[in-house]
Amino acid sequence: MSEEQAKTDNRARVTTDALRGFIQQGWAPRDETRPERSPAADYAAARRAALSAAYPGERLIVPAGGLKVRSNDCDYVFRPHTAFAYLTGLGADREPDAVLVLDPTDDGHEAILYFRPLAPRDSDEFFDDARFGEFWVGGRPTIEDIEAELGIAGRHIDEFLDQATKDASTTTVRVVRDADHALTSQLDARRVAEGSTQEVLEEADADLAHAISHARMVKDEHEVAQMRAAIAATQVGFEAVIAELDGVVDRGRGERWVEGIFGLHARHQGNGVGYDSICASGDHANTLHWIKNTGDIAAGDLILLDAGVEVDSLYTADITRTLPIDGTFTEAQAEIYDAVYAAQEAGMAAIRPGAKFSDIHAAAIRVIAEHVHGWGLLPDGVDVEASLDQETGQFHRRWMVHGTSHHLGLDVHDCALATMEEYREAELRPGMILTVEPGLYFKADDQLAPERFRGIGIRIEDDVLVTEDGFENLSAGMPRARQDVENWIASIREQR
């Protein structure tokens, strides 16, 4: 229990042996059927083997992280650290305070999961522990359950610290530092005591975190399947929103209604949303990360919905559609939409093995610059090439400040610890999953924008798999060409 929780813990305790004995008796035998082996288990084993090969003879520690206090004695819903989920295959809210250890052996590493297993019914934890007890949060897996599910050794978390540092003076011990700060501090204290310096520890740990992040750039077939499931679930959420569009104007606070409808289906279809949904109508669409979602929706508005379902394995989609509330785009909305669509088409066309990641943005932003120039918005004397100049130009960025693409997977902005050379300047490889998401944003108070464009923001975003000979648009089932979007809205309304 955290210090903050201890201050607000005023629950009644079991104080008598008579009550304790009464609680402990009269239970049916527990079901000892073991879970089936996880579909992710073999893939996680292959990921661990690749990591093992990179760090022979070293002990590698990957915490899940712990519960975080929301307020007083209430915790946030738990989500394991991404590196832990990647290397174990555990997702959803599995297992707070657990730690994966790759322990060095003569021929590689043994994977051991230290966690808090199901407590016996004659323990105080069973009834009295509001954070971990079976009465309060439900049953936990046993050590035998974890071993059957994941195919790795299981141990009680109480054994972890001594085992992890038993030979720290002769064995390099690395930890993913940001996963569990309290645990990292404990490890640091013991590692420093064995002769390491804090600077050396942090540098070694950063190298481990970077290696795991970079390894996630190319997805295995299980990861691709999980991404397909997340995208299919996201389409369900978008279509549920579309079915509500014709009534959202009269509800008031319509952005919240849209957020709620998508969130309902995200929670029902998967684990929840993969990030805070952007449900931006009217001029709010010109705030790139509008997650307040407090606005009304008016007739004639567009709504920019940037949202993704995170499935139970924690893989998330990230898709944006800009939808006309009335079902059809106005002339000005259509003019901007078609420009963004053309930019997205150009970005997708640049995707193929051997091309650079940065080629996607270069292709898309050229189309944006061409349209901005065609509308006469660039400064006098600045043409498309001059605006595209990285050092002296970039004037088009007034209307599209963000990049066109990012990696996608367990995190919505995946592989974030990769270096610039490994990310923007790296070659595309089959198995990478990327977004392609150009946009144009004309703020209502932008006096350099044509009056007809002011207050209109449009983004189109899809999730794309790099294949052996090009790409596959994984979210192609969600229409994106302007006329197709209008037909999509009409067909869903007809089905109501």
C-alpha positions in Angstrom: 0.0 0.0 0.0 1.3 3.4 -0.9 1.9 6.2 1.7 -0.9 8.2 0.1 -3.3 5.2 0.4 -2.3 4.5 4.0 -3.4 8.0 5.0 -7.0 7.3 3.7 -7.3 3.7 4.7 -10.0 3.7 7.3 -11.6 0.3 6.6 -12.6 -2.1 9.3 -10.2 -5.0 9.8 -10.6 -8.6 10.9 -9.6 -8.2 14.5 -10.7 -11.5 16.2 -9.6 -15.1 15.7 -13.3 -16.1 15.7 -14.2 -13.9 12.8 -11.0 -14.9 10.9 -11.7 -18.6 11.3 -15.4 -18.1 10.2 -14.3 -16.3 7.0 -11.7 -19.0 6.2 -14.1 -21.9 6.3 -17.0 -23.2 4.2 -15.6 -22.6 0.7 -15.9 -25.1 -2.2 -12.6 -26.4 -3.6 -11.1 -24.1 -6.1 -11.2 -25.1 -9.8 -7.6 -26.3 -10.6 -8.1 -26.4 -14.3 -5.1 -24.7 -15.9 -5.6 -22.0 -18.6 -4.7 -22.9 -22.2 -1.4 -21.7 -23.5 -1.7 -18.2 -24.7 -1.7 -17.6 -28.5 1.0 -15.0 -27.8 3.3 -17.3 -25.8 5.4 -18.6 -28.7 5.7 -15.2 -30.3 6.7 -13.6 -26.9 9.3 -16.4 -26.5 10.8 -15.5 -29.9 11.0 -11.8 -28.9 12.8 -12.8 -25.6 15.2 -15.0 -27.5 16.2 -12.1 -29.8 16.7 -9.8 -26.7 18.7 -12.6 -25.0 21.1 -12.8 -27.9 21.8 -9.1 -27.7 22.8 -9.3 -24.0 24.6 -12.6 -23.3 25.5 -13.2 -19.7 23.5 -10.2 -18.4 20.4 -10.1 -16.2 17.5 -8.2 -17.8 14.6 -6.9 -15.7 11.3 -5.7 -17.3 8.7 -4.6 -14.7 5.0 -4.5 -15.4 4.7 -1.5 -13.2 2.4 -1.0 -10.2 -1.0 0.4 -9.6 -1.3 4.1 -9.6 -3.5 6.1 -7.2 -6.3 8.0 -8.8 -7.5 9.6 -5.6 -7.4 8.6 -1.9 -7.8 4.8 -1.9 -8.9 4.4 -5.5 -6.5 3.3 -8.2 -6.5 3.9 -12.0 -7.3 0.9 -14.1 -4.0 -0.9 -14.5 -2.1 -1.1 -17.8 1.2 -3.0 -17.9 4.3 -1.3 -19.3 4.5 -1.8 -23.0 7.9 -3.6 -22.9 6.5 -6.1 -20.3 3.4 -6.7 -22.5 5.6 -7.2 -25.6 7.9 -9.7 -23.9 5.3 -11.7 -22.0 2.2 -11.5 -24.1 0.1 -10.3 -21.1 -2.3 -7.5 -21.8 -5.4 -5.8 -20.4 -4.9 -5.3 -16.7 -2.4 -8.2 -16.1 -0.4 -8.4 -13.6 0.3 -5.3 -11.4 3.7 -5.4 -9.7 4.9 -8.3 -11.7 8.5 -8.4 -13.1 9.9 -10.4 -16.0 13.5 -11.4 -15.5 15.7 -12.9 -18.1 18.2 -14.7 -16.0 21.5 -15.6 -17.7 22.3 -19.2 -18.3 25.1 -21.1 -20.1 23.1 -21.1 -23.4 21.1 -17.9 -23.2 18.5 -16.8 -20.6 15.8 -18.4 -18.5 12.6 -16.4 -18.4 11.1 -16.0 -14.9 7.9 -14.1 -14.0 7.9 -12.8 -10.5 4.3 -11.9 -9.5 1.8 -11.9 -6.7 -0.1 -15.3 -7.1 -3.5 -16.2 -5.7 -3.4 -16.1 -1.9 -4.8 -19.1 0.1 -8.1 -18.6 1.9 -6.5 -18.8 5.3 -4.4 -15.7 4.6 -5.2 -12.1 5.6 -4.8 -11.0 2.0 -7.8 -13.2 0.9 -10.3 -11.1 2.8 -8.6 -8.0 4.2 -6.4 -6.7 1.4 -8.5 -4.2 -0.7 -5.8 -3.8 -3.3 -5.0 -7.4 -4.0 -7.4 -9.6 -2.0 -9.7 -12.0 -3.8 -12.8 -10.6 -2.1 -12.0 -7.1 -3.4 -10.5 -7.5 -6.9 -11.2 -11.2 -7.8 -9.0 -14.2 -8.1 -5.5 -14.0 -9.3 -3.6 -16.7 -11.2 -1.5 -19.3 -9.4 2.1 -19.9 -10.2 1.0 -23.1 -12.1 -1.6 -21.0 -14.1 1.1 -18.6 -15.2 3.5 -21.4 -16.2 0.7 -23.1 -18.2 -0.4 -19.9 -19.9 3.0 -18.4 -20.8 5.3 -21.3 -20.8 7.8 -19.6 -18.5 8.8 -20.2 -14.9 6.7 -18.4 -12.2 7.9 -17.2 -8.8 6.4 -15.2 -5.9 7.2 -11.5 -6.1 8.6 -11.6 -2.6 11.6 -13.5 -3.9 12.4 -11.0 -6.6 14.7 -8.4 -5.1 17.2 -10.8 -3.6 17.3 -13.0 -6.7 17.7 -10.1 -9.1 20.7 -8.7 -7.2 22.3 -11.8 -5.8 25.4 -11.4 -7.9 25.3 -7.8 -9.0 29.0 -7.4 -8.4 29.8 -9.9 -11.1 26.8 -9.8 -13.4 25.5 -6.8 -15.3 21.9 -6.1 -14.2 19.8 -3.9 -16.5 16.2 -2.7 -15.9 13.6 -0.8 -17.9 13.8 2.2 -15.5 10.5 4.0 -16.2 8.3 0.9 -15.8 8.3 1.0 -11.9 10.2 3.9 -10.3 10.0 2.5 -6.8 11.5 -0.9 -7.9 14.2 0.8 -9.9 15.2 2.8 -6.9 15.6 -0.4 -4.9 17.6 -2.0 -7.6 19.8 1.1 -8.0 20.6 1.1 -4.3 21.9 -2.5 -4.4 23.7 -2.1 -7.7 25.5 1.0 -6.6 26.4 -0.8 -3.4 28.0 -3.5 -5.5 30.3 -0.9 -7.2 28.4 0.6 -10.1 27.8 4.3 -10.4 24.4 5.9 -11.0 25.6 7.3 -14.4 26.7 3.9 -15.6 23.5 2.2 -14.4 21.3 4.7 -16.2 23.2 4.5 -19.4 23.0 0.7 -19.4 19.3 0.7 -18.6 18.6 3.2 -21.3 20.3 0.9 -23.8 18.0 -1.9 -22.8 14.8 0.2 -23.1 16.0 1.5 -26.5 16.6 -2.1 -27.8 13.1 -3.3 -26.8 11.5 -0.2 -28.4 13.4 -0.5 -31.6 12.7 -4.3 -31.8 8.9 -3.5 -32.0 9.2 -1.7 -35.3 8.7 -4.9 -37.4 5.6 -6.8 -36.3 5.3 -10.5 -36.2 2.2 -12.3 -37.6 0.5 -12.4 -34.2 1.0 -8.6 -33.9 -0.4 -8.0 -37.3 -3.4 -10.1 -36.5 -4.0 -8.1 -33.3 -3.8 -4.9 -35.3 -6.4 -6.2 -37.7 -8.7 -6.9 -34.8 -8.1 -3.5 -33.3 -8.9 -1.8 -36.7 -12.0 -3.9 -37.2 -13.2 -3.0 -33.7 -12.5 0.7 -34.5 -14.7 0.5 -37.6 -17.6 -0.7 -35.4 -17.1 2.3 -33.2 -17.0 4.8 -36.1 -20.1 3.3 -37.7 -21.9 3.6 -34.3 -21.0 7.3 -34.2 -22.2 7.8 -37.8 -25.5 6.2 -36.9 -26.0 8.9 -34.2 -24.9 11.9 -36.3 -28.4 13.0 -37.4 -29.5 13.4 -33.8 -26.3 14.8 -32.2 -27.0 18.5 -33.1 -30.0 18.7 -30.7 -28.3 17.0 -27.8 -26.0 19.7 -26.8 -22.4 19.0 -25.9 -22.4 16.8 -29.0 -18.7 16.2 -28.9 -19.1 14.4 -25.6 -21.9 12.3 -27.0 -19.6 11.2 -29.9 -16.8 10.4 -27.5 -19.2 8.4 -25.4 -20.6 6.4 -28.3 -17.1 5.5 -29.5 -15.9 4.7 -26.0 -18.9 2.4 -25.4 -18.0 0.3 -28.4 -14.3 0.5 -27.6 -14.9 -0.9 -24.2 -17.3 -3.5 -25.5 -15.1 -4.6 -28.5 -11.8 -4.5 -26.7 -10.0 -3.2 -23.7 -11.0 0.4 -24.3 -9.7 3.4 -26.3 -6.0 3.3 -27.2 -5.7 7.0 -26.4 -8.0 9.9 -25.6 -10.4 10.3 -28.5 -10.4 13.6 -30.4 -14.0 14.5 -31.2 -13.6 17.9 -32.7 -16.4 19.8 -34.4 -16.2 23.1 -36.2 -13.2 25.2 -35.3 -12.1 22.7 -32.6 -10.8 20.5 -35.4 -8.0 23.1 -35.8 -6.7 22.3 -32.4 -4.6 19.2 -33.2 -5.0 17.5 -29.9 -8.5 18.6 -28.9 -9.5 16.0 -26.3 -11.7 18.3 -24.1 -14.6 17.3 -26.3 -16.9 19.8 -24.6 -18.3 21.5 -27.7 -21.8 21.6 -29.2 -22.2 20.3 -32.8 -24.0 22.5 -35.2 -25.8 21.7 -38.5 -23.4 22.0 -41.4 -20.4 21.3 -39.2 -17.8 18.7 -39.8 -16.6 16.5 -37.0 -13.0 15.3 -37.0 -13.0 11.9 -35.1 -9.5 10.6 -34.3 -9.9 7.5 -32.3 -8.8 3.9 -32.0 -9.8 0.8 -30.1 -7.2 -1.0 -28.0 -7.9 -4.7 -27.9 -7.2 -6.8 -24.9 -3.6 -7.6 -26.0 -3.1 -3.8 -25.9 -2.5 -3.3 -29.6 -4.3 -0.2 -30.8 -5.7 1.3 -34.0 -5.4 5.0 -34.8 -7.8 6.2 -37.4 -9.2 9.6 -38.4 -12.2 10.4 -40.4 -13.7 13.9 -41.0 -17.4 13.5 -41.3 -20.1 16.0 -42.5 -22.8 16.1 -39.8 -25.5 16.7 -42.5 -24.2 13.8 -44.6 -22.7 15.9 -47.5 -19.7 18.2 -47.7 -20.2 21.9 -48.5 -18.3 23.3 -51.5 -15.6 24.7 -49.3 -15.3 21.6 -47.1 -15.1 19.5 -50.3 -12.3 21.6 -51.7 -10.2 21.2 -48.6 -11.1 17.5 -48.2 -10.1 16.6 -51.7 -6.7 18.3 -51.2 -6.1 16.3 -48.0 -7.2 13.1 -49.7 -4.8 13.7 -52.6 -2.0 14.2 -50.1 -2.8 11.0 -48.3 -2.9 9.1 -51.6 0.6 10.5 -52.4 1.9 9.5 -49.0 0.6 5.9 -49.3 2.0 5.6 -52.8 5.5 6.3 -51.3 5.3 3.2 -49.1 7.3 0.2 -50.2 10.2 -1.8 -48.8 13.5 0.1 -49.2 11.9 3.5 -49.3 12.6 5.8 -46.3 10.1 6.5 -43.6 10.6 10.2 -44.3 9.5 9.7 -47.9 5.9 9.3 -46.8 5.8 12.8 -45.3 7.8 14.2 -48.2 5.3 12.9 -50.7 2.2 14.0 -48.8 3.5 17.5 -47.8 4.4 18.3 -51.4 0.7 17.9 -52.3 -0.2 20.1 -49.4 2.2 22.8 -50.5 1.0 22.6 -54.0 -2.6 23.2 -52.9 -1.7 26.0 -50.5 0.3 27.6 -53.3 -2.6 27.1 -55.7 -4.9 28.9 -53.3 -2.5 31.9 -53.2 -1.6 31.5 -49.5 2.2 31.4 -49.7 4.1 34.7 -49.2 4.8 36.7 -52.4 7.7 35.2 -54.4 7.5 31.8 -52.6 6.7 28.9 -54.9 6.2 25.3 -54.0 9.9 24.4 -54.1 10.9 27.4 -52.1 8.3 26.5 -49.4 9.5 22.9 -49.3 13.0 24.0 -48.6 13.8 22.7 -45.1 16.1 25.6 -44.1 14.5 28.7 -45.7 10.9 27.7 -46.4 8.2 25.6 -44.7 5.6 28.3 -45.0 2.9 25.7 -45.8 3.3 24.4 -42.3 1.1 27.2 -41.1 -1.8 25.0 -42.3 -0.3 21.6 -41.5 2.2 21.7 -38.6 2.4 17.9 -37.9 4.1 15.0 -39.5 2.3 12.6 -41.8 3.2 9.3 -40.2 4.3 7.4 -37.1 4.7 3.7 -36.1 1.8 2.0 -34.5 1.3 -1.0 -32.3 1.3 -1.5 -28.6 1.6 2.2 -28.2 -0.3 4.7 -30.4 3.1 6.4 -31.1 5.0 3.2 -31.1 8.8 2.6 -30.9 9.3 6.1 -29.5 12.8 5.4 -28.1 14.2 4.7 -31.6 16.8 7.2 -32.7 16.2 9.6 -35.6 18.3 7.4 -37.9 16.3 4.3 -36.8 13.0 6.1 -37.3 12.7 9.0 -39.8 15.7 8.1 -41.8 15.3 4.3 -41.7 14.2 2.2 -44.6 10.7 0.7 -44.5 10.6 -3.1 -44.0 7.8 -5.6 -44.4 5.9 -6.0 -41.2 6.1 -2.3 -40.2 2.7 -0.7 -39.4 2.4 3.0 -39.9 -0.2 5.7 -40.0 -0.6 8.1 -43.0 -2.4 11.2 -41.7 -2.1 14.5 -43.6 -4.4 17.4 -42.7 -5.3 21.0 -43.4 -6.3 23.3 -40.6 -7.8 26.8 -41.2 -8.4 28.5 -37.8 -11.5 30.7 -37.6 -9.3 33.7 -36.8 -6.7 33.1 -39.5 -6.9 36.2 -41.6 -4.4 34.8 -44.2 -6.8 32.0 -45.0 -9.7 32.4 -47.5 -12.8 33.4 -45.7 -14.7 30.4 -47.0 -12.1 28.1 -45.4 -12.0 29.7 -41.9 -13.1 27.4 -39.1 -12.6 24.2 -41.2 -10.1 21.5 -40.1 -9.8 18.2 -42.0 -7.6 15.1 -41.4 -7.7 11.7 -42.9 -5.7 8.9 -41.2 -5.3 5.2 -42.0 -3.2 2.4 -40.6 -0.9 0.8 -43.2 1.1 -2.4 -43.3 4.3 -2.5 -45.3 4.3 -5.6 -47.4 6.9 -7.4 -49.5 5.9 -5.5 -52.6 4.3 -2.3 -51.3 1.6 -1.8 -48.7 -1.8 -2.9 -47.5 -4.2 -0.3 -46.1 -5.5 -2.2 -43.1 -8.3 0.3 -42.5 -9.5 0.3 -46.1 -12.9 -1.0 -45.0 -13.6 2.5 -43.7 -14.3 4.8 -46.8 -12.1 7.8 -47.2 -12.7 9.3 -50.7 -15.2 12.2 -50.3 -18.1 10.6 -52.3 -17.5 7.3 -50.6 -17.7 8.9 -47.2 -21.0 10.5 -48.1 -22.3 7.2 -49.4 -21.1 5.5 -46.2 -23.0 7.9 -44.0 -26.1 7.5 -46.2 -26.0 3.7 -46.1 -25.7 3.6 -42.3 -28.5 6.0 -41.9 -30.7 3.9 -44.2 -30.1 0.9 -42.0 -31.4 2.5 -38.9 
